[in-house]
């Protein structure tokens, strides 16, 4: 369709959409890669008019589809792991009872706004407003929404410190909270944009439990992983007041050299971020959880904590339970 055949001895070579065919005697699908790409690129405006991307149709001129191709992520939509979210260490500061303090046993931990401490603790973490939205998918059930699972989230404050562990905030329990996934498998937390501290790429920790009752036992976690934050957003955020040390620390690490994300540059853990420093950021990630595989769960990080010398695993850094000493004032170097 669209191919014009010659008729008569003086007829012009056959064309397709006004362009002469490179191989007049061959089928339209056998004109070569250059012809195919010209056809696809020539349709870009038409596709845009219908809100479609060229990648969404594949090489349409070839008449083939590639089921293994993955679609791009657009701003405002959650990044999606191609499969099961990578299992990562919970680090030396999980606060889930596996390495010292257990915030999950405290009344009030199930909450969406995690900026302030709760219970007998007081204090509020300052920083750029951030909303975290995780969409949990049940891979053992065909990728359906994993409704009813409990998701525990925690991360460092603007100074790179973890509540309950780091010097100066051991009496705080902010930036920790649990939400139960809704019918769409979503949980949403209101927080602040975390710092970049020495030795790690900016990140957010999370554990997924089968239900709210399960959070009482860290060994029942069915997934433990981390959300990576995009470099361009981090650079913009850290240019604001209060994040000065993060500028220095970010310059010393990258997604490809990070001890947690470095194996694949965090490709399946990189959150999609929208917003700005004034109105706040929204970080979104779709998380595939497969209960048919064995999760590493939380627990005490092995040598080097989660990102210090020695890589993931081993003795927690100084200041963590079991590590002895006091964490540096700038925050844990390897959490």
Beta strands, then each sheet from edge to edge (+ up, - down):
strand 1: 3-4
strand 2: 15-16
strand 3: 19-20
strand 4: 79-80
strand 5: 129-138
strand 6: 144-145
strand 7: 150-154
strand 8: 176-180
strand 9: 186-192
strand 10: 203-209
strand 11: 221-228
strand 12: 272-276
strand 13: 280-289
sheet 1: 1+ 2- 3+
sheet 2: 4+ 13+ 5+ 6-
sheet 3: 4+ 13+ 12-
sheet 4: 4+ 13+ 5+ 9-
sheet 5: 8+ 7- 10+ 11-
end
